């Protein structure tokens, strides 16, 4: 989640390529996709969705990635997620 929240696309890619679970739950944001969505990190969101991250997974402060992007006013992220 930390790399996703910070928008560190190459770090996220490395972690996922090395076997990190894109569905891992926990922490403030609930999962990496929600963290990236809440901060408007479009490339990280594309990467995670492309690796199978579930847009509808519930948890964390915002509830799901759609709510996280909505709360932050990130229209481009919303378009990617719907």
N, C-alpha and C positions, 0 to 999 in steps of 0.2 A: 504494500500500500504506500509506503514512503516514496518509492520511486515514481509511482503513478501520480501521487499527490503533487510531487515536485515537477512533473512533466518531463522526467528523464527517460525519453523514449528508448535510447540505446540500452540503458540499464534494464528497463522493463523487458525489452526484446531478449537480452542476454539471460535474464532470470527465467523467462518462459521457455526459451530454447534449451535451457539446462534442466527443465523439468518442474519449475515452480507451477503450482496449481492456480490457474486463473479463477477458480471457483472458491479459493480459500476465504473463509469467513472470520470476522473478528475485528476488533478495534473500532475507532470512532466512525469511520466511513462504512464499515460493514464488509467491503471488498475493494479490490483494486479498481474495478470499473467505476464504482461510485466515487472513489477518490478522484480519479481523472475527470469524470463528468462534472463533479462539483467545482473543479478548478478551471474547466474549459480547455483541457489539454486534448485537442482534437486528434492529433496523431497517435497518442497513447490509447485513446478510446478506439480508434480504428484498429490498432494492433490487437488490443484485447478482444474486441468483438470478432476479429478475424481468427483469433485463436480459440474461439468458442465461449467466451464469457457471456453469461446469461443476463440480458438486459432486465429481466423481471425478478431476479433474485432479490429477496427481501432481507433487510437488516440494516444496521448502522443508523446514524443520525437522521438521514434523509428518507430511509425506507427502501428506496431502489434508485437505480441510475437515472431514470426519467425524472424523478422528483429532484434529485441532486442537480441535474442540468437545469431544470426549470427554476429552482431556487436561485441559482447563480446567473440566470438570464442568458444562458449559452444556447442560442438558437441553432447554431451549426451542429452542436452536439446532439440536440434534440432530433434534428433531421437525420442524423446517423443512427439514432437509437430506435426510431419508429419505423 
